[in-house]
Amino acid sequence: MGASCALGEAGLKRSVRKMLVSVTAVGAVLAVGLATTTVVNVVAAESESHRVESYGQKVEVAGGLMNVVVNGEGEDIVLLPGFGTSSPFLDFQPLVDNLAQDHRVIVVEPFGYGLSDGTERERTTENIVSEVHSALETLNVDRYILMGHSIAGIYGIEYAASYPEEVTAFVGIDSSVPGQPGMDTQFPTGLLSAAKSLGLLRLVSAASDGYGDAYSIQAREQIQMLTQRNSLSSTYLNEMTHIRTNFEHALGTGFAKELPLLLFVVSENTKTPEWLGLHQRQASSVNDGTVVPLPGEHYLHHTHAAEIADGFRQWAATRAK
């Protein structure tokens, strides 16, 4: 009995030793791999910093430089991006090119986005809204349709309430709404920052694109480089930490009844089945609200730029009568 116990104990010790050796070996491989991705990331970031092409114009806002791109002539449309968009202008470019045929389209790249500076100012809705307005004020843009994607729906509510004499309508592109589910999440910003430093963001973004045929190879390359620069930056992470509180602040708010709304919305959101209904309720809360369901995913302007532009024109023509 004692001998068998001793043999069992010896076998267990051998198994533990083998496991420890295996774990150590895997750890060593991971350490070497992470060291490699870290070095590759640093070298690639330095190279990319010289290859990013300039576009737009810089305006001074709150001690930093914000990038703004203006295209076309006609009634002004101000475009605001969804959270974390690496290059708002390049991301919106197919839509901008279409709308600019008969409108002046102004793409504002908030701090931490596109070619704009980063900032140490807290990324509250109030600060973001006031900064965007300051940029437009510098360019003497004082009456416009506000059009925005994703979280711009939340920022847009406060923006329209703060500057009602300037905003003539709001157009949402699968825009966020107060009370939508899942916005009480606290994100692991420290872990995400470490992942970027270790070069893991580069591996993940290299494996995914998400842009359709409307985007040139050159545009995609520029977007990838700006993704590496801007994603998980300190400004990006600060805005991420404020998502929960910014949505809390928006609870119970909405657009003024007299402000026309046009909302392009993903027609079938499997993760949030009530998504279309939330937008229909938002549209019904104003005197002139229209919802246009479109098939596809959250970045509707990647695949439906022409439909969005044409739908907007038809809606605008109806309002003009």
ChimeraX attribute file (.defattr): number of C-alpha atoms within 10 A of each C-alpha:
attribute: neighborCount
match mode: 1-to-1
recipient: residues
	/A:1	6
	/A:2	7
	/A:3	8
	/A:4	9
	/A:5	10
	/A:6	11
	/A:7	12
	/A:8	12
	/A:9	12
	/A:10	12
	/A:11	12
	/A:12	12
	/A:13	12
	/A:14	12
	/A:15	12
	/A:16	12
	/A:17	12
	/A:18	12
	/A:19	12
	/A:20	12
	/A:21	12
	/A:22	12
	/A:23	12
	/A:24	12
	/A:25	12
	/A:26	12
	/A:27	12
	/A:28	12
	/A:29	12
	/A:30	12
	/A:31	12
	/A:32	12
	/A:33	12
	/A:34	17
	/A:35	14
	/A:36	13
	/A:37	20
	/A:38	19
	/A:39	14
	/A:40	14
	/A:41	21
	/A:42	14
	/A:43	11
	/A:44	15
	/A:45	18
	/A:46	10
	/A:47	12
	/A:48	17
	/A:49	13
	/A:50	8
	/A:51	12
	/A:52	16
	/A:53	12
	/A:54	9
	/A:55	13
	/A:56	17
	/A:57	13
	/A:58	17
	/A:59	16
	/A:60	13
	/A:61	19
	/A:62	13
	/A:63	8
	/A:64	15
	/A:65	19
	/A:66	27
	/A:67	26
	/A:68	24
	/A:69	18
	/A:70	19
	/A:71	17
	/A:72	17
	/A:73	13
	/A:74	13
	/A:75	13
	/A:76	22
	/A:77	27
	/A:78	23
	/A:79	24
	/A:80	27
	/A:81	26
	/A:82	20
	/A:83	16
	/A:84	21
	/A:85	24
	/A:86	26
	/A:87	24
	/A:88	25
	/A:89	28
	/A:90	19
	/A:91	21
	/A:92	21
	/A:93	19
	/A:94	19
	/A:95	23
	/A:96	26
	/A:97	17
	/A:98	17
	/A:99	24
	/A:100	20
	/A:101	13
	/A:102	14
	/A:103	17
	/A:104	19
	/A:105	27
	/A:106	25
	/A:107	25
	/A:108	25
	/A:109	27
	/A:110	25
	/A:111	25
	/A:112	27
	/A:113	28
	/A:114	28
	/A:115	27
	/A:116	21
	/A:117	19
	/A:118	19
	/A:119	18
	/A:120	11
	/A:121	13
	/A:122	14
	/A:123	21
	/A:124	17
	/A:125	24
	/A:126	14
	/A:127	13
	/A:128	18
	/A:129	21
	/A:130	17
	/A:131	18
	/A:132	20
	/A:133	19
	/A:134	18
	/A:135	23
	/A:136	19
	/A:137	11
	/A:138	12
	/A:139	12
	/A:140	9
	/A:141	16
	/A:142	14
	/A:143	18
	/A:144	19
	/A:145	18
	/A:146	24
	/A:147	25
	/A:148	26
	/A:149	26
	/A:150	19
	/A:151	22
	/A:152	26
	/A:153	28
	/A:154	24
	/A:155	24
	/A:156	27
	/A:157	20
	/A:158	21
	/A:159	23
	/A:160	21
	/A:161	15
	/A:162	15
	/A:163	15
	/A:164	14
	/A:165	11
	/A:166	15
	/A:167	21
	/A:168	18
	/A:169	21
	/A:170	23
	/A:171	26
	/A:172	26
	/A:173	25
	/A:174	29
	/A:175	25
	/A:176	23
	/A:177	26
	/A:178	20
	/A:179	15
	/A:180	15
	/A:181	12
	/A:182	8
	/A:183	14
	/A:184	14
	/A:185	12
	/A:186	12
	/A:187	14
	/A:188	11
	/A:189	16
	/A:190	10
	/A:191	10
	/A:192	17
	/A:193	16
	/A:194	13
	/A:195	16
	/A:196	20
	/A:197	18
	/A:198	20
	/A:199	22
	/A:200	17
	/A:201	20
	/A:202	22
	/A:203	12
	/A:204	10
	/A:205	13
	/A:206	11
	/A:207	7
	/A:208	9
	/A:209	11
	/A:210	9
	/A:211	16
	/A:212	12
	/A:213	8
	/A:214	14
	/A:215	16
	/A:216	11
	/A:217	10
	/A:218	9
	/A:219	17
	/A:220	17
	/A:221	13
	/A:222	18
	/A:223	23
	/A:224	20
	/A:225	22
	/A:226	22
	/A:227	21
	/A:228	22
	/A:229	20
	/A:230	24
	/A:231	20
	/A:232	24
	/A:233	19
	/A:234	16
	/A:235	21
	/A:236	22
	/A:237	22
	/A:238	19
	/A:239	22
	/A:240	21
	/A:241	18
	/A:242	17
	/A:243	22
	/A:244	17
	/A:245	17
	/A:246	22
	/A:247	20
	/A:248	14
	/A:249	15
	/A:250	18
	/A:251	14
	/A:252	8
	/A:253	14
	/A:254	20
	/A:255	22
	/A:256	15
	/A:257	14
	/A:258	13
	/A:259	17
	/A:260	20
	/A:261	27
	/A:262	22
	/A:263	26
	/A:264	25
	/A:265	27
	/A:266	20
	/A:267	18
	/A:268	16
	/A:269	15
	/A:270	8
	/A:271	8
	/A:272	12
	/A:273	11
	/A:274	14
	/A:275	20
	/A:276	21
	/A:277	13
	/A:278	16
	/A:279	26
	/A:280	18
	/A:281	13
	/A:282	19
	/A:283	21
	/A:284	14
	/A:285	16
	/A:286	17
	/A:287	13
	/A:288	15
	/A:289	21
	/A:290	19
	/A:291	21
	/A:292	19
	/A:293	16
	/A:294	16
	/A:295	13
	/A:296	16
	/A:297	15
	/A:298	16
	/A:299	21
	/A:300	19
	/A:301	25
	/A:302	21
	/A:303	20
	/A:304	18
	/A:305	21
	/A:306	16
	/A:307	15
	/A:308	22
	/A:309	19
	/A:310	14
	/A:311	15
	/A:312	18
	/A:313	14
	/A:314	12
	/A:315	14
	/A:316	13
	/A:317	10
	/A:318	9
	/A:319	10
	/A:320	7
	/A:321	5
